[in-house]
């Protein structure tokens, strides 16, 4: 049967069509209002997204300002820079920072193994992991403050609003990088440089290469009894580590030996560290009378200039007194250099056991920063 003649399929002319807007004006108005509302909502969502991006940028800028705030507020003048960092001025601070920061390798230690796809997505960013708590300037300032003032990690953590563990990681990372960069500033000068920069008071010693002496750094008492005995110093009456320091006549630190237990004698430290092998032949070393290394120096064709002893006599002769005075007036330079070195109070205070394994890096870093200061005597 044809569908056109089916009475059930033929529309009744008395029943209005739902699709006709003329028959249902309210429905049409509702559709238009709904469409208009959707357009308004879409525009508002777009504006909200734009405002959220602006807020995120503002928050990032505020965060950066907060990170820089402590550094800028504490380094207000050259005197503050010298007190907190040991450097002469802010310009030198910025130059050292730009020189060292490319070598700092402190990575996120939260998750060690991640999917390669995730790592590939992060290759575009400069650093993988969470956002840094401090800027690189703040981290460098924290490191120098610990060296210069000898502050504890808890104090630094409160100052910079970070955790103690993060403070420790930052210090060790910057210490390793600084040692890598600044170690070249603590080197043995050639003979031409020594002659050109020799002060007037040392012109009577044309062959003088360097002045040597040992210094001791206090450490916490180890729990191991053998380590207690090895690091005990009868001279300081404390557990110490001993370092050999060699300075040139122009007050530049040319060599800092690795740390030895405080019980080691000055002679053993000097011979074992290998400094005598680096001294050119036919040159002179000046030292205290406690350095009994004349035989070792003669074997390497090096002259040793030390104050004479009494040699069993009750009183020194006038010539020995004059010679002792002459040497003491020149040898005092190494004492002044060591005093300058220990203006970095991490070496003057008692060193925690957690930093004993890093004493070599700390000593070289402090020596390099000391060499940035003006010479003690004018040329």
C-alpha positions as CSV (number, residue, x, y, z in Angstrom):
1,X,0.0,0.0,0.0
2,X,1.3,3.5,-0.8
3,X,2.5,5.5,2.1
4,X,1.0,8.7,0.8
5,X,-2.5,7.2,1.1
6,X,-1.9,6.0,4.6
7,X,-4.2,8.0,6.9
8,X,-1.8,7.5,9.8
9,X,1.0,9.2,8.0
10,X,-0.9,12.2,6.7
11,X,-0.4,15.2,9.0
12,X,-3.5,16.7,10.5
13,X,-3.9,20.3,9.4
14,X,-5.4,21.3,12.7
15,X,-2.3,20.3,14.6
16,X,0.5,22.9,14.4
17,X,4.1,21.8,13.4
18,X,6.7,22.0,16.2
19,X,9.3,23.1,13.7
20,X,7.4,26.2,12.7
21,X,8.8,29.2,14.7
22,X,5.6,31.2,13.8
23,X,3.6,28.7,15.8
24,X,6.0,28.7,18.8
25,X,7.6,32.1,19.3
26,X,8.7,31.3,22.8
27,X,10.7,28.3,21.8
28,X,12.5,30.4,19.2
29,X,13.3,33.2,21.7
30,X,14.7,30.5,24.1
31,X,17.0,29.1,21.4
32,X,18.3,32.6,20.6
33,X,18.9,33.4,24.2
34,X,20.7,30.1,24.7
35,X,22.9,30.7,21.8
36,X,23.7,34.2,23.0
37,X,24.5,32.9,26.4
38,X,26.8,30.4,25.0
39,X,28.6,33.1,23.1
40,X,28.9,35.2,26.2
41,X,30.2,32.2,28.2
42,X,32.8,31.4,25.5
43,X,34.0,35.0,25.5
44,X,34.2,35.1,29.3
45,X,36.2,31.8,29.3
46,X,38.6,33.3,26.8
47,X,39.0,36.4,28.9
48,X,39.5,34.2,32.0
49,X,42.2,32.2,30.2
50,X,44.0,35.4,29.2
51,X,43.8,36.8,32.7
52,X,45.1,33.6,34.2
53,X,48.1,33.7,31.9
54,X,48.7,37.3,33.0
55,X,48.4,36.3,36.6
56,X,50.8,33.5,36.1
57,X,53.4,35.8,34.5
58,X,52.9,38.3,37.4
59,X,53.4,35.5,39.9
60,X,56.6,34.4,38.1
61,X,57.9,38.0,38.2
62,X,56.9,38.4,41.9
63,X,58.7,35.1,42.6
64,X,61.8,36.3,40.8
65,X,61.7,39.6,42.7
66,X,61.4,37.7,46.0
67,X,64.4,35.5,45.1
68,X,66.5,38.5,44.2
69,X,65.2,40.5,47.2
70,X,67.5,39.0,49.8
71,X,70.6,39.2,47.6
72,X,69.9,42.8,46.6
73,X,69.0,43.9,50.2
74,X,72.1,42.4,51.8
75,X,74.6,43.5,49.2
76,X,73.8,47.2,49.3
77,X,77.3,48.6,49.4
78,X,81.0,47.5,49.0
79,X,81.4,47.2,52.8
80,X,78.5,44.8,53.0
81,X,79.9,42.8,50.0
82,X,83.3,42.6,51.8
83,X,81.7,41.6,55.1
84,X,79.4,38.9,53.8
85,X,81.4,37.5,50.9
86,X,85.0,38.5,51.4
87,X,85.1,40.2,47.9
88,X,85.9,43.8,47.2
89,X,82.7,44.9,45.5
90,X,79.5,43.9,43.8
91,X,81.0,44.0,40.4
92,X,83.6,41.3,41.3
93,X,80.8,39.3,42.8
94,X,78.8,39.4,39.6
95,X,81.9,38.5,37.5
96,X,82.7,35.5,39.6
97,X,79.1,34.4,39.5
98,X,79.0,34.6,35.7
99,X,82.3,32.7,35.5
100,X,81.3,29.8,37.8
101,X,77.5,29.3,37.1
102,X,78.0,27.4,33.9
103,X,79.9,24.7,35.8
104,X,77.3,24.2,38.6
105,X,75.7,20.8,38.1
106,X,72.9,20.5,40.7
107,X,70.1,18.3,39.4
108,X,66.8,17.2,40.8
109,X,67.1,14.2,43.1
110,X,63.5,13.3,43.4
111,X,63.0,10.5,40.9
112,X,66.1,8.9,39.3
113,X,64.5,7.0,36.4
114,X,61.8,8.4,34.2
115,X,60.4,7.5,30.8
116,X,62.4,8.7,27.8
117,X,59.4,10.3,26.3
118,X,59.0,12.5,29.4
119,X,62.6,13.5,29.3
120,X,62.3,14.3,25.6
121,X,59.4,16.6,26.5
122,X,61.6,18.4,29.0
123,X,64.5,19.0,26.7
124,X,63.3,22.4,25.7
125,X,63.5,23.6,29.3
126,X,66.8,24.7,30.8
127,X,66.5,22.5,33.9
128,X,64.6,19.3,34.5
129,X,62.7,19.0,37.7
130,X,60.9,21.4,40.0
131,X,61.4,25.1,40.1
132,X,64.4,26.4,41.9
133,X,63.9,27.9,45.4
134,X,66.8,30.4,44.9
135,X,68.3,32.1,41.9
136,X,71.9,31.4,41.0
137,X,72.9,34.7,42.6
138,X,71.3,33.7,45.8
139,X,73.0,30.3,45.7
140,X,76.4,31.8,45.1
141,X,75.8,34.3,47.9
142,X,74.8,31.5,50.3
143,X,78.1,29.7,49.4
144,X,80.3,32.7,50.0
145,X,78.5,33.5,53.2
146,X,79.2,30.1,54.6
147,X,82.8,30.4,53.7
148,X,83.3,33.9,54.9
149,X,81.2,33.8,58.1
150,X,81.3,30.1,58.9
151,X,77.5,30.0,59.3
152,X,75.7,26.7,60.1
153,X,73.3,25.2,57.6
154,X,70.3,25.9,59.9
155,X,71.1,29.6,60.0
156,X,71.5,29.8,56.2
157,X,68.3,27.9,55.7
158,X,66.4,30.4,57.8
159,X,68.0,33.3,56.1
160,X,67.2,32.1,52.6
161,X,63.9,30.3,53.5
162,X,65.0,26.9,52.3
163,X,65.5,23.5,53.9
164,X,68.8,22.5,55.6
165,X,69.3,19.6,53.1
166,X,68.8,21.9,50.2
167,X,71.3,24.4,51.7
168,X,73.9,21.6,52.0
169,X,73.4,20.4,48.4
170,X,73.7,24.0,47.1
171,X,76.9,24.6,49.1
172,X,78.6,21.4,47.9
173,X,77.6,21.9,44.3
174,X,78.9,25.5,44.2
175,X,82.0,24.5,46.1
176,X,82.9,21.8,43.6
177,X,82.3,24.2,40.7
178,X,84.2,27.0,42.3
179,X,87.2,24.7,43.0
180,X,87.1,23.6,39.3
181,X,87.1,27.2,38.1
182,X,89.3,29.1,40.6
183,X,92.0,26.5,41.2
184,X,94.0,28.1,38.4
185,X,94.3,31.2,40.6
186,X,96.4,29.2,43.2
187,X,99.4,28.3,41.1
188,X,103.2,28.6,41.3
189,X,104.5,31.7,39.6
190,X,107.3,31.7,37.1
191,X,110.7,33.3,37.9
192,X,110.1,36.4,35.7
193,X,106.8,37.2,37.5
194,X,108.4,36.7,40.9
195,X,111.2,39.1,40.1
196,X,108.8,41.7,38.5
197,X,106.4,41.7,41.5
198,X,108.9,41.4,44.3
199,X,108.5,44.2,47.0
200,X,111.4,46.3,47.9
201,X,111.9,44.7,51.3
202,X,112.7,41.4,49.6
203,X,115.2,42.7,47.0
204,X,118.1,41.5,49.2
205,X,116.9,38.0,48.5
206,X,117.1,37.7,44.7
207,X,116.7,33.9,44.7
208,X,113.8,33.8,47.1
209,X,111.0,31.7,45.6
210,X,108.5,31.3,48.4
211,X,107.9,31.3,52.1
212,X,106.3,28.3,53.6
213,X,104.5,27.5,56.9
214,X,101.9,25.1,58.2
215,X,98.5,26.0,59.6
216,X,96.0,23.9,61.4
217,X,92.2,23.8,61.2
218,X,90.1,22.8,64.1
219,X,87.7,19.9,63.5
220,X,85.0,18.2,65.6
221,X,86.2,15.3,67.7
222,X,85.8,12.1,65.7
223,X,84.1,9.1,67.4
224,X,86.8,6.7,66.1
225,X,89.6,6.5,68.7
226,X,92.2,6.0,66.0
227,X,91.1,9.1,64.2
228,X,91.1,11.0,67.5
229,X,94.7,10.0,68.0
230,X,95.7,10.7,64.5
231,X,94.2,14.2,64.4
232,X,95.2,15.3,67.9
233,X,97.6,18.2,68.0
234,X,99.8,18.6,71.0
235,X,100.5,22.2,69.9
236,X,96.8,23.3,69.6
237,X,95.5,20.8,72.2
238,X,92.6,20.0,69.8
239,X,91.8,17.7,67.0
240,X,93.0,19.4,63.8
241,X,93.9,19.0,60.2
242,X,97.2,20.4,59.0
243,X,97.8,22.3,55.7
244,X,101.0,23.6,54.1
245,X,100.7,27.1,52.7
246,X,103.3,28.6,50.4
247,X,103.2,32.3,49.4
248,X,105.4,34.4,47.1
249,X,107.1,37.6,48.2
250,X,104.2,39.6,46.7
251,X,101.8,37.9,49.2
252,X,100.1,35.6,46.6
253,X,99.2,32.1,47.8
254,X,100.9,29.8,45.4
255,X,100.2,26.5,46.9
256,X,97.9,24.9,49.5
257,X,98.6,21.3,50.3
258,X,96.0,18.5,50.9
259,X,94.9,18.2,54.5
260,X,96.9,15.9,56.8
261,X,96.0,14.7,60.3
262,X,97.1,17.2,62.9
263,X,99.6,14.8,64.5
264,X,101.7,14.9,61.3
265,X,104.9,16.9,61.6
266,X,105.6,19.9,59.4
267,X,108.5,18.1,57.8
268,X,106.4,15.1,56.9
269,X,103.7,17.3,55.4
270,X,106.2,19.2,53.3
271,X,108.0,16.2,52.0
272,X,104.8,14.1,51.4
273,X,102.7,16.8,49.6
274,X,105.4,17.1,46.8
275,X,105.8,20.9,47.0
276,X,109.6,20.6,46.9
277,X,109.4,19.0,43.5
278,X,107.6,22.0,42.1
279,X,110.3,24.5,43.3
280,X,112.8,25.3,40.5
281,X,116.4,24.4,41.2
282,X,118.8,27.1,42.5
283,X,116.0,28.9,44.3
284,X,115.5,29.7,47.9
285,X,112.9,28.7,50.4
286,X,112.3,30.6,53.6
287,X,110.7,28.8,56.6
288,X,110.6,28.5,60.3
289,X,113.3,26.6,62.2
290,X,110.8,23.7,62.8
291,X,111.1,22.7,59.1
292,X,114.0,20.2,59.2
293,X,114.1,19.6,55.5
294,X,117.6,20.8,54.7
295,X,118.7,17.4,53.5
296,X,115.7,17.1,51.1
297,X,116.3,20.6,49.8
298,X,120.0,19.9,49.2
299,X,119.1,16.8,47.2
300,X,116.9,19.0,44.9
301,X,119.5,21.8,44.7
302,X,117.2,24.2,46.7
303,X,118.6,26.5,49.4
304,X,116.8,26.7,52.7
305,X,116.8,29.9,54.7
306,X,115.7,29.3,58.3
307,X,116.5,31.1,61.6
308,X,119.6,29.6,63.4
309,X,119.2,27.7,66.6
310,X,121.2,27.8,69.8
311,X,122.7,24.4,69.1
312,X,123.3,23.6,72.7
313,X,124.6,27.0,73.7
314,X,123.2,28.9,76.6
315,X,122.9,32.1,74.6
316,X,122.9,32.9,70.9
317,X,125.7,34.9,69.4
318,X,125.1,38.5,68.1
319,X,125.4,37.3,64.5
320,X,122.8,34.6,65.0
321,X,120.5,37.2,66.7
322,X,120.9,39.5,63.8
323,X,120.3,36.7,61.3
324,X,117.2,35.5,63.2
325,X,115.8,39.0,63.2
326,X,116.4,39.5,59.5
327,X,114.7,36.3,58.6
328,X,111.8,36.8,61.0
329,X,111.1,40.2,59.6
330,X,110.7,38.7,56.1
331,X,109.1,35.4,57.1
332,X,106.3,37.2,58.9
333,X,104.7,37.6,55.5
334,X,103.4,34.0,55.5
335,X,101.8,34.6,58.9
336,X,100.0,37.6,57.5
337,X,98.9,35.6,54.5
338,X,97.5,32.8,56.7
339,X,95.7,35.4,58.9
340,X,94.1,36.7,55.7
341,X,93.2,33.2,54.6
342,X,91.5,32.6,57.9
343,X,89.3,35.7,57.6
344,X,87.2,33.1,55.9
345,X,85.9,31.8,59.2
346,X,85.0,28.4,58.0
347,X,88.7,27.7,58.4
348,X,89.0,29.7,61.7
349,X,86.1,28.0,63.4
350,X,85.7,24.3,64.3
351,X,84.9,22.4,61.1
352,X,82.0,19.9,61.2
353,X,82.8,16.3,60.5
354,X,80.5,16.4,57.5
355,X,82.8,18.9,55.8
356,X,86.1,17.2,56.6
357,X,86.1,15.3,53.3
358,X,85.7,18.7,51.5
359,X,88.5,20.5,53.3
360,X,90.8,20.5,50.2
361,X,88.2,22.2,48.1
362,X,87.4,24.7,50.9
363,X,91.1,25.6,51.4
364,X,91.7,26.1,47.7
365,X,88.5,28.2,47.3
366,X,89.5,30.4,50.2
367,X,93.0,30.8,48.9
368,X,91.8,31.8,45.5
369,X,89.4,34.4,47.0
370,X,92.3,35.7,49.2
371,X,94.4,36.2,46.1
372,X,91.8,38.6,44.8
373,X,92.7,41.1,47.5
374,X,95.4,43.7,47.3
375,X,99.0,42.8,48.0
376,X,100.1,43.2,51.6
377,X,103.3,45.1,50.6
378,X,103.7,47.5,47.6
379,X,106.0,46.5,44.8
